[in-house]
Amino acid sequence: MTIPPQTTLTTECVVVEDLCERLKGMRRKEISTHYRIPDYLAPEWQASLVEEAARDDSELPNPNEEITQINEQWRVKICDWCYQVVDHFDYNREVVTVAMSYLDRYIAKRTVNRRIFQLVAMTALYLATKLFERNSLHLPSLVGISRGYFLAEHIVAMEDSMLQALSWHVHPSTPRAFCWEMMRLVSPELTPRIRHDIGNLAIFLTELSVCDYYFVTRKFFSCTSNDHLSCHLFYHCLTLTFNENR
């Protein structure tokens, strides 16, 4: 049975409207104070954290350990490590995006040294797998990965501290989720192989962005003030690009 053109057009409009509503919801979450991430590596931000911690000794790292200025390279290395762990345990790689959101938002509120930074990263990944994977990381496995550098009680204590600092806001929007929504607008005229390649490329680029501190303060879902416009531009750009290459 042939579907009338008018019916097809109506269906496409419904899909676009539904998608735009989803994107608006993602954007509202992203720009909320709970999920917004400041430029916490900026010297002035770090200085303010040190001043705040000085007023509350319980917030300071262990005084017996050197307080080293955290930097982008620390974050890149820890992000790479997270991807290695999720690949080893065959978890969804989107878990790393969630874990890095926890890490960034927590570090933006705390002064840390290298050891605490590593503990925060391990705990963030542990928490993300608990919430988004059917079989989460087990504490003994994490302790083993750290080669005894951290004990189970360290991770449990940090998990509690992290949840309190994040005010239990542990379901961030992710670039990958955005990409999957936008893939609904890819032209049905494209072959399954091309659609597959587009999806894989989008996922690859989003995974790269997770490790790059440059994108931490960028609002991925707020690049334009018009959701309808962004939807249609994405749809037409993809269609025109592949039509030209045929």
C-alpha positions as CSV (number, residue, x, y, z in Angstrom):
1,M,0.0,0.0,0.0
2,T,1.3,3.4,-1.0
3,I,1.3,6.1,1.8
4,P,-0.3,9.3,0.5
5,P,2.2,12.2,0.4
6,Q,0.1,14.4,2.7
7,T,0.2,11.6,5.4
8,T,4.0,11.3,5.1
9,L,4.4,15.1,5.4
10,T,2.2,15.1,8.5
11,T,4.2,12.3,10.1
12,E,7.5,14.1,9.4
13,C,6.1,17.2,11.1
14,V,5.1,15.3,14.1
15,V,8.6,13.8,14.4
16,V,10.2,17.2,14.2
17,E,7.9,18.7,16.7
18,D,8.4,15.8,19.1
19,L,12.2,16.0,18.6
20,C,12.2,19.8,19.3
21,E,10.3,19.3,22.5
22,R,12.9,16.7,23.6
23,L,15.7,19.1,22.7
24,K,14.1,21.9,24.7
25,G,14.0,19.6,27.7
26,M,17.6,18.7,27.3
27,R,18.6,22.4,27.0
28,R,16.6,23.3,30.1
29,K,18.5,20.7,32.1
30,E,21.8,21.8,30.6
31,I,21.5,25.4,31.5
32,S,20.1,24.8,35.0
33,T,22.3,25.7,37.9
34,H,22.5,22.0,38.9
35,Y,24.2,20.9,35.7
36,R,26.1,24.0,34.6
37,I,29.9,23.6,34.8
38,P,32.1,26.7,35.3
39,D,35.6,27.2,34.1
40,Y,37.0,25.6,37.2
41,L,40.6,25.5,36.0
42,A,40.7,29.3,35.8
43,P,43.3,30.6,38.3
44,E,40.7,33.0,39.9
45,W,38.2,30.1,40.3
46,Q,40.9,27.9,42.0
47,A,41.9,30.8,44.2
48,S,38.3,31.2,45.4
49,L,38.1,27.5,46.2
50,V,41.3,27.7,48.3
51,E,39.9,30.8,50.2
52,E,36.6,29.0,50.8
53,A,38.4,25.8,52.0
54,A,40.6,27.8,54.3
55,R,37.4,28.9,56.2
56,D,36.5,25.2,56.6
57,D,39.4,23.0,57.4
58,S,37.3,19.9,56.7
59,E,37.3,20.8,53.0
60,L,41.1,21.0,52.6
61,P,43.0,18.0,51.2
62,N,45.4,16.1,53.5
63,P,47.9,18.7,54.7
64,N,50.7,16.0,54.5
65,E,50.3,15.9,50.7
66,E,51.4,18.6,48.3
67,I,48.5,20.6,46.8
68,T,49.3,20.7,43.1
69,Q,47.3,22.9,40.7
70,I,45.1,20.6,38.7
71,N,45.2,21.0,34.9
72,E,43.8,19.9,31.6
73,Q,46.3,17.1,31.2
74,W,45.1,15.5,34.5
75,R,41.6,15.5,33.1
76,V,42.6,14.1,29.7
77,K,44.5,11.2,31.3
78,I,41.7,10.3,33.7
79,C,39.2,10.4,30.9
80,D,41.3,8.1,28.8
81,W,41.6,5.8,31.8
82,C,37.8,5.8,32.2
83,Y,37.3,4.7,28.6
84,Q,39.8,1.9,29.1
85,V,37.9,0.7,32.1
86,V,34.5,0.7,30.4
87,D,35.9,-1.1,27.4
88,H,37.5,-3.7,29.6
89,F,34.2,-4.4,31.4
90,D,32.2,-4.0,28.2
91,Y,30.1,-1.1,29.4
92,N,28.4,1.5,27.3
93,R,30.9,4.3,26.6
94,E,28.3,6.9,27.3
95,V,28.9,6.1,31.0
96,V,32.2,8.0,30.7
97,T,30.3,11.1,29.7
98,V,28.1,10.8,32.8
99,A,31.1,10.1,35.0
100,M,33.0,13.1,33.7
101,S,30.0,15.3,34.4
102,Y,30.1,14.2,38.0
103,L,33.8,14.8,38.2
104,D,33.7,18.3,36.6
105,R,30.9,19.4,38.8
106,Y,32.4,18.1,42.0
107,I,35.9,19.5,41.3
108,A,34.3,22.8,40.6
109,K,33.3,22.9,44.3
110,R,36.3,21.4,46.0
111,T,40.0,21.9,46.4
112,V,41.9,18.7,45.5
113,N,45.3,17.3,45.1
114,R,46.4,14.6,42.7
115,R,45.4,11.7,45.0
116,I,41.9,13.1,45.7
117,F,41.5,13.9,42.0
118,Q,42.1,10.2,41.2
119,L,39.7,9.1,43.9
120,V,37.0,11.4,42.6
121,A,37.4,10.0,39.1
122,M,37.2,6.4,40.3
123,T,34.1,7.2,42.4
124,A,32.4,9.1,39.6
125,L,32.8,6.1,37.3
126,Y,31.7,3.7,40.0
127,L,28.5,5.8,40.6
128,A,27.8,6.2,36.9
129,T,27.9,2.4,36.4
130,K,25.6,1.9,39.4
131,L,23.0,4.2,37.9
132,F,23.3,3.4,34.2
133,E,24.6,-0.2,33.9
134,R,22.7,-3.4,34.7
135,N,25.9,-4.8,36.3
136,S,27.8,-2.1,38.0
137,L,31.5,-2.0,39.0
138,H,32.1,-3.9,42.2
139,L,34.1,-2.2,44.9
140,P,36.7,-5.0,45.1
141,S,37.3,-4.6,41.3
142,L,37.9,-0.8,41.8
143,V,40.2,-1.5,44.7
144,G,42.1,-3.9,42.5
145,I,42.3,-1.4,39.7
146,S,43.8,1.1,42.1
147,R,46.3,-1.6,43.2
148,G,45.4,-0.9,46.7
149,Y,46.0,2.8,46.5
150,F,42.4,3.3,47.7
151,L,40.3,1.1,50.0
152,A,36.6,0.4,49.7
153,E,35.8,2.8,52.6
154,H,37.6,5.6,50.7
155,I,35.3,5.1,47.7
156,V,32.2,4.8,49.8
157,A,33.0,8.0,51.7
158,M,33.7,9.9,48.4
159,E,30.5,8.6,46.9
160,D,28.5,10.2,49.8
161,S,30.5,13.4,49.5
162,M,29.9,13.5,45.7
163,L,26.2,13.0,46.0
164,Q,25.9,15.7,48.6
165,A,27.9,18.1,46.5
166,L,25.8,17.4,43.4
167,S,22.6,17.6,45.4
168,W,21.7,14.2,43.9
169,H,21.4,15.6,40.4
170,V,23.0,12.6,38.7
171,H,21.2,12.4,35.3
172,P,22.9,14.9,33.0
173,S,22.0,15.3,29.4
174,T,24.8,13.9,27.1
175,P,26.0,14.8,23.6
176,R,25.5,11.2,22.6
177,A,21.8,11.4,23.6
178,F,21.5,14.6,21.5
179,C,23.1,12.8,18.5
180,W,20.7,9.9,18.7
181,E,17.7,12.3,18.8
182,M,19.1,14.2,15.8
183,M,19.6,11.0,13.8
184,R,15.8,10.7,13.6
185,L,16.0,13.6,11.1
186,V,18.4,11.9,8.8
187,S,16.8,11.5,5.4
188,P,15.1,8.1,4.9
189,E,16.5,8.1,1.4
190,L,20.0,7.5,2.7
191,T,21.2,3.9,2.6
192,P,21.5,2.0,5.9
193,R,25.3,2.0,5.5
194,I,25.4,5.8,5.2
195,R,23.1,6.2,8.2
196,H,25.3,3.9,10.2
197,D,28.4,5.8,9.2
198,I,26.8,9.2,10.1
199,G,25.9,7.8,13.5
200,N,29.3,6.3,14.2
201,L,31.1,9.5,13.2
202,A,28.8,11.6,15.5
203,I,29.5,9.3,18.4
204,F,33.2,9.3,17.7
205,L,33.3,13.1,17.7
206,T,31.3,13.3,20.9
207,E,33.6,10.9,22.7
208,L,36.6,13.0,21.7
209,S,34.8,16.1,23.1
210,V,34.3,14.5,26.4
211,C,38.1,14.4,27.0
212,D,38.7,17.9,25.9
213,Y,38.4,20.5,28.6
214,Y,37.5,23.2,26.0
215,F,34.0,21.7,25.7
216,V,33.4,21.5,29.4
217,T,31.9,25.0,29.7
218,R,30.3,24.9,26.3
219,K,26.6,24.3,26.1
220,F,26.3,21.5,23.6
221,F,22.5,21.7,23.3
222,S,22.3,25.5,23.4
223,C,24.3,26.4,20.2
224,T,21.3,28.1,18.8
225,S,18.4,29.9,20.3
226,N,16.0,28.2,17.9
227,D,15.5,24.5,18.2
228,H,13.3,24.2,15.1
229,L,15.9,26.0,13.0
230,S,18.7,23.7,14.3
231,C,16.6,20.6,13.5
232,H,15.9,21.7,9.9
233,L,19.4,22.8,9.3
234,F,20.8,19.5,10.5
235,Y,18.3,17.6,8.3
236,H,19.0,19.6,5.1
237,C,22.7,19.8,5.5
238,L,23.0,16.0,5.7
239,T,20.7,15.5,2.8
240,L,22.4,18.0,0.5
241,T,25.9,16.7,1.4
242,F,25.2,13.2,0.5
243,N,23.1,14.1,-2.6
244,E,26.1,16.0,-3.9
245,N,28.4,13.0,-3.3
246,R,26.1,10.5,-5.1
